[in-house]
Amino acid sequence: MELEALTVRPGSHLAGILTVPGDKSISHRALMFGALAQGATRITHCLDAEDCRATQTVFSALGIRSEWNAKEVIVEGKGLHGLKAAAGPLDCGNSGTSMRLLMGILAGQSFSTTLTGDASLSRRPMGRVAKPLRAMGAVITGKEDGNFAPLTIQGGALRGMVHTLEVPSAQVKSAILLAGLYASGQTVVKESILTRDHTERMMVRFGAAVSVIGDISNGRTVAVQSGRELHAQSLDVPGDISSAAFWMVAAAITPGSRLTVKRVGLNPTRTGILDVLKSMGASLGVLVEDPDAPEPMGDVTVGYSPLHGTTISETMLPRLIDELPILMVAAAAAEGRTIIENAKELRVKETDRIQSMAQNLTAVGAKMMVEGDTIVLDGPTRFRPAKVSSFGDHRTAMAMAIAALSADGPIQIEDVACIRTSYPSFFSTLKTLVEKR
């Protein structure tokens, strides 16, 4: 299977036990908090992919030593005020998480830094992060008034503030909270729609003064008080549920299939994929190792069952935003109508995922309509052979590879090198499953 193009052929059922790479969101944050803590942080099962390597490279340029070996990543942290000015611009590659969270960290430094990225990242909106950081006292300049990279952040004396999220975004929330580690007084973020909470959990783990009020149904208020040093930790990163989602859907839509994904992350702010698959009638079982762990994980088993349509409400989207491309494949294969309400955040991902998935799914025979930012899919679809494109987006590419497993013939996916940003072993796992059949 070549990286430039991938042809996937249909086959029989899928069966077995597998693991997926470490959670990308948690891996990024582990590398960042390790750099900001005092001492050596050890991270096992850290995602070794281009996006996380970009974070490691950026912190290396900021004076943080780290060792990445087959067993673990060791980050030699220098404390909140141990970063040094880089010799030149910092390249975040394709990683929006790297750039947005770094904006919060760099806003609290005593030097100026420029952040760049690849062509895709340079089209993703950064103004949603720049605006609240400016309100805290940071000076941020860039294309279109700091809405697009390259961005220059001049750190300085930040002021704590109370901020209500205009867009439910964990990256915006995280950037503000990270800046709050350096700001005078208390920094508070209020969210009416709950977003993933890995940053808050990790802040508690590393010793920051954090308080969280609210629950998964009513939104939350998160407050951080500056002035407390962070201390190195040993972290075990759970498997990425966003990566596991591809195999879950593959098993759910392929007759005779049954797959178990071991030690996958089960953080409640990330398990929307499980709720949706259950609502569609999937045969699904979950075994949680320790629900009180800093990041809960466990085993998820999915077997084939005829799926039916469902409605995915706007309030659910932050809990499954990265899983929507593969859920569109499940919806196309399901009996009846599935509605995904107001998924506008899909338009500002690595590509416009509404447009890319609509074009690809239509090419393979699905009935998909887009009404504004709401997606309507009518099934069931028997996917047909076609040539489709990733549009440079890793999740679009992997979603179409899974669709091909139950198609009437081979589907060729153009430009699949992008999969390396989040799931480099996807090719080998797919090949193993196909060969087993």
N, C-alpha and C positions, 0 to 999 in steps of 0.2 A: 504494500500500500504506500503510494507516494504521498509526500506532504503537500504537493501542489494541488493534487486532485485525489479524490477517494471514491472508488466505486464499491458500493455495498450491494450484495445480492441477497435475496430472500432465502429463508430456509425453514427448518422445523422449530420445535419449541426450544426455550432456553431453560437451563437448570443448573443449579450449583450454588456455591458460596463464594463471595468475593469481598474485597475491601476496596475503598476508594481513597484517593489522596487526601491529605490533611485539609481542613477547612481554610479556604483562601482568606476570608475576612478575619478569622482568628489568627492565622499565620502572620498577616500583615501587622496586626496589632501587637502580637507577641514580639516581633522584631523591633517595633517602635518603642514599646514600653521597656523592653530589655535595654535599648540604647539610652533611655532616660532614667533608668534606675541605677543605684549604686551597686556595683559588683557584677558577677558573671551570671547571666540568665541562661539556663539550659532548656532547649525546646526540642522535644521529640515529635516525630510525625509532622514536621513543618512542611508545608506544600513547597516542593521544589519545582517551580514553574517560573516562566518569564516575569510575571507580574511581581511575585514576591522577591525574586532576584533583583528586580529594579529597586525595591525598597532597601534591600541589603546594600546595593551599590551606592544609593544616595547617602545612606548613613555612613558608609565608608568614606565618602567624600567629605562628610561633616566631622570626621575624626574618630569614628567608632570602629573598633576592630571586631571582627566576627569570624568564626570558623564554621564552615558548613561541611560536615562529613556524612558518611552513610548512616550513622547512628543518630546524630543530633546536630543542632545548631547551637553554638556557644556565642553569646553576645556579651562583650566586655563593656558594660554600661559605665558612663561617667557622670551620672546624675543629671538633674534637670538643667543645670547650667554648664554642662561639660562639652556641649557641641562647639565646634569651631567653624568659622567662615570657610566655605568651599572656595577652591581656586577658580572655579568657573560655574556655568549653569549646571543644574542638576536635572538629568534626564529621567523622567518617570516612565518612559516607554509608552505602553498602552494602558497603564494602570491608573484608573480614576481614583481608587482608594488611596494609592500612594500620594497623588497630588493633593487631593482634598484634605486628607488628614495632616499631611506635611504643612499645609497652609496654616493650620492651627498651631502646630509646634513652632514653626518659624516665626509666627507673629509675636512670640514671646522672647525671641532671641535679641541680642544686642548688635546684630549685624544684618546686612542686606543679602538676600538670596534670590536667584532667578530660577524658576522651575519651567522646564520644557517637557514636551512629550511628542509622540509620533503624530501622524496626520489625523488619525482617528481621535486621539485624546485631545488634540488641539481644537476639535470641533465641539467638545462637550462643555456645557455651561459651568462656569466657575463663579459667576456673579452671586449665586445663592450662598456661597461660602464667603466670598469677599465682603459682602454687605454687612453681615453681623460682626465679622472680625474688624472691619473699619469702625463700627460702632463701639468696639472695645478699645480702639486707639491705634490699630495697625494701619500702616500705609501700604496699599496694594495697588499696583499699576499693571496694565497689560492691554491686550487688544480689546477694543470696544469697551473701554472703561473697566478693564479687569475682568471681563466676562469670559475671555478665552486666553489660553496659554499662547506664547510664553508670558509668565507672570513674575513680577518682582515684588517680593515681600520685604519691607523694611520693618524689622521688629522694634519693639520699644516698650515703654511703660503702658501696660494694658490695664483696663479698668473692668472689674466684674460687672455683670449686668444680668437682667432678666430678659430672656428671648423666647418668644413663641414661634415654633417652626411654621413657616408659611407652606412649605412642601414637606410631606412626611419622608425625610431622608436621614438615614443613619449616618451617612458621611458628613452631612452638614452638622448634625448633632454632635458627632465625634470631634469635628474640627473645633467647635465652640468649647467643648469640655476640655480638650487638650490645651487650648489657649487659656482656659480657666485655671490650669495648673500654675500659670505665670501671672495671672491678673491679680490686682489688689482686691481684697474682699472675696465675696462669694459670686460665683457664676451659676446661673439657673437656666435650664432649658425645659420648656414645656411643650409637650406633644399631645395632641388630641387623638391622633392615630398612632398606635404603637409601632415603632420601628425596631430593628434588631438591636440588641443591648449588649453586644460583646464588649464595647468600650467601657461601659459602666462596670460590668463584671470584672474586667481586667484591672480597672482602677482600684477596685476594692482589693483584689488579689495582691497588687503591688504596694498597697498601703496608703493610697490617697484618701483624703477626707471627703467621702462621697455619701450622699443620702438619696434614696429613691422613694418617691411617694406615688401610689397608684398601682394599677394592675393591668393585665393584658386586655381587659374589656373596656376600660375607661381612659386609657392613655396614662401618661406618667409625667411627673415632674422630677428632673434630675438636678441635683445641686452639687457643686464641687467647691471646696474651700482651698485656697492656695496656701503655701507656706509649709507643706509637709513633704519631705523627701520620699522618693520611691525606693524600694529595695528589691534586689534581684530575686527571681523565683525559678522553680523548675516546673515546666508546663508540658502537658501531653495534649497535643491538638487532636480533636476528634475528626473522623472522616467528614468530608464536605457533603452535606445533604443536597446541595445544588448539583454536585456531580453524581451522587447516588440517584437523583431523580431520573436520570436518563435510563438507568437499568430498571428502576421501579416501573416506569411506563412501558419499557420494552416487555417486561414480564406480564404486565396487566393487559396488554393488547395482543399478545401472541398466544394462540391456543396451546394448551398443554404445558405452559411455562410455570416455573416456580424458582425464584431467586431470593437468596438471603444476603443482605449487605451488612457486614459486621462492623461494630464500633463506629457507627455514624453519629454525627451530632444531632441531639434532640432538644436543643434550646427552644423553648416555646415560641420565641419570636421568629423562628425559622421553619416551623413544622406545618405551615399552611399547605404545603404539597400533600402531606398525609391527610389533612382534613378534606381537601378537594377530592383526592382519589377515593376516600371513603364515601363521600357524597355521591360519587359516580358509580358506586357499587363494586369497587375493587376488593379483591380478597387480600386483606392486609393484616399483618400481625406485628406488634412492637414489643420488644423486651428491653426495658430500661435498666442499665447497670446500677446507676446511683442517681436518683432524681435530685438530690441535694448537692451534687458535685458543682464546682465552679462553672463548668460547662458540661451539662448532662449528655451522655451518649448511650448507645445501645444498639441492638440488632433489629433490622426491619426486614420482614419477609413478605414478598408480594407474589401472588399467584394469579394466573389468568382467570378472568371472570368477565362476562359481557358487560361493558360499561354503558351508562346512559348519560345524557346531557345534564348539565347543572348550571347554576349561576354563581359566578365569582364576583363578589361585591367589591366596590372600591376600597372599603375599609380593610379587606383582606390582603390587598395587593402588596403592602410593604412586607408581609410575612412570606411572600412567594414570588417577588418580582423577578428574580433570576430564573425561576422555574417556569415562567409563562410560555417560553417557546416550546418546551417539551410538553407542557400541558395542552397547548394548541394541537399537537400531534395526537394526544390522547382524546381530545374533544372531537377531532375529525374522524377518529376511528369509532367513537361512541354512537349509540343509537339516540337520535333526537337532537335537540338544540342545546348548545352551550353558549352562554353570554358572559363575556368578560367586560365588566363595567369600567369605563373611563380610565383606560390603561395608558394615559398620556406619558407617564414616566418611561415607557418602553421606547419612546421616540428619541430619547436623549441618552441611550446606552451606546455601546460600541458602534452600533448602527441604529437606524430606525427599525426596531424589531417588529413593529406592526407592519410596516411596508415589506420588509424582507420576508417575513413568514407568510404574509398574504400572497406574495409573488411565488414563493416556493410551494406552498401548499396547493395553490391553484394549479401550478404546473403538474403536480402529481395527482390531480383529480378531486381535491377537496372543495367543498362549498363554503367559502369564507367571505363574509361581508364586513366592511368597516364603516361604521356610522360615527363620524367624528373621531373620537378616541375609543369608542366602544367596539368590541370585536364580537361577531356572531358567527358561529360554526354550526353547520347542519350535517349530521352523519346518519348512518355509518358510511365511511369511505373505504373503498378497496384501492389502496395507493397503486398508481401505475408507474411504469418506467419513465424516467425523465432525466434531464440534466438541469441541476439547480446550482445556486451560488451561496456561499457563506456570507457574502457581502463584507468579508473581513471580520466577522463576528463568530467567536468560538461557540457560543450557545446555539446560534442558528445552525452552524455546521453539524454539531452533535445531534440536535433535534432531527435534522433531516436524515442522518445516518440511522437513527432508531426507526424512523418511518420506513426506511428501505427494508428493514428486516422482515416486515410483513407485507411487502409490496408484491405485485404480480411479476416484477422483473427488476433488473438492476437499476439503481439510482446513482448517478454520478454527481458528486458534490465538488464544485470548483473552489480552489483557494482554501484549503483546510489547514494550512500552517498555523493559522490563528489559534487553533485548539491548544497549542503549546502554552498559551498565556495562562491557562487555568488547569489543564488536564493532559499533561504530556503522555501519560500511559493509556489514554483512551484508545489509541490505535491498537496497542497490544492486547488490551482487555477485550475489545471488540473481536479481534482476530481469534483469540482463544475461545471465546463463546461460539463464534461461527464454526471453528474447526471441530469443537466438541459435538456440534450438531451433526 
